[in-house]
Amino acid sequence: VAANVRRLLTTNECVGCNLYEAQLEGANLQSANLEGANLQKAELEKANLQGTNLQAADLREVDLSKANIAGANLAGANLYDADLEAANLQ
């Protein structure tokens, strides 16, 4: 998971990556490609996910509180039990 986090933060792309329980609080992931990624239980509080491709991503139990998710592609994403408190979902 740590190597995938480094890859994501360096390239802004991690298609199908395992990011289970990744610590990405406050990360700038604007326009990142995370299609099909496993982000289950990841910490994304206050992260910038504006325009990010999260199509078919596993976002179960992820903390997206206060995150900016405006314009993100969430088609087919699993958001079961995700924390979206005060998130920007425009």
C-alpha positions in Angstrom: 0.0 0.0 0.0 2.8 2.5 0.8 4.4 2.0 -2.6 1.0 2.6 -4.2 0.5 5.8 -2.2 3.9 7.1 -3.3 3.1 6.2 -6.9 -0.3 8.0 -6.7 1.3 11.2 -5.1 4.1 11.2 -7.7 2.1 10.4 -10.9 -1.5 11.3 -10.0 -2.5 7.9 -11.3 -3.1 4.5 -9.7 -5.7 2.6 -11.7 -6.8 -0.6 -9.9 -4.3 0.0 -7.1 -4.7 -1.3 -3.6 -4.9 1.7 -1.3 -6.7 -0.1 1.6 -6.5 2.1 4.7 -4.2 4.6 3.0 -3.5 7.8 4.9 -4.3 10.6 2.4 -5.7 13.2 4.7 -5.5 16.6 3.0 -3.9 15.2 -0.1 -4.2 17.1 -3.4 -5.5 14.4 -5.8 -7.2 16.8 -8.2 -7.9 15.1 -11.6 -6.2 11.8 -10.4 -7.1 8.6 -12.1 -8.2 6.0 -9.5 -10.5 4.0 -11.6 -11.2 0.6 -10.0 -8.9 1.4 -7.0 -9.4 -0.2 -3.6 -9.7 2.7 -1.2 -11.7 0.9 1.4 -11.2 2.4 4.9 -8.8 5.1 3.5 -8.4 8.4 5.2 -9.3 11.2 2.7 -10.5 13.8 5.1 -10.1 17.3 3.6 -8.6 15.8 0.4 -9.0 17.6 -2.9 -10.6 15.0 -5.3 -12.0 17.6 -7.7 -12.4 16.0 -11.1 -10.9 12.7 -10.0 -11.8 9.5 -11.8 -13.2 7.2 -9.1 -15.2 5.1 -11.5 -15.8 1.6 -10.1 -13.6 2.4 -7.1 -14.2 0.7 -3.7 -14.9 3.5 -1.3 -16.5 1.4 1.5 -16.0 3.0 4.9 -13.7 5.7 3.5 -13.5 9.0 5.4 -14.4 11.7 2.9 -15.5 14.3 5.4 -14.7 17.9 4.4 -13.3 16.6 1.1 -13.8 18.3 -2.2 -15.3 15.8 -4.6 -16.8 18.3 -7.0 -16.9 17.0 -10.6 -15.5 13.6 -9.6 -16.6 10.5 -11.6 -18.2 8.2 -9.1 -20.0 6.0 -11.6 -20.2 2.4 -10.3 -18.2 3.4 -7.1 -19.1 1.6 -3.9 -19.7 4.3 -1.2 -21.3 2.0 1.4 -20.9 3.4 4.9 -18.6 6.2 3.6 -18.3 9.4 5.7 -19.4 12.3 3.5 -20.0 14.8 6.3 -19.5 18.4 5.0 -18.0 17.1 1.7 -18.3 19.2 -1.4 -20.4 17.1 -3.8 -21.3 19.7 -6.4 
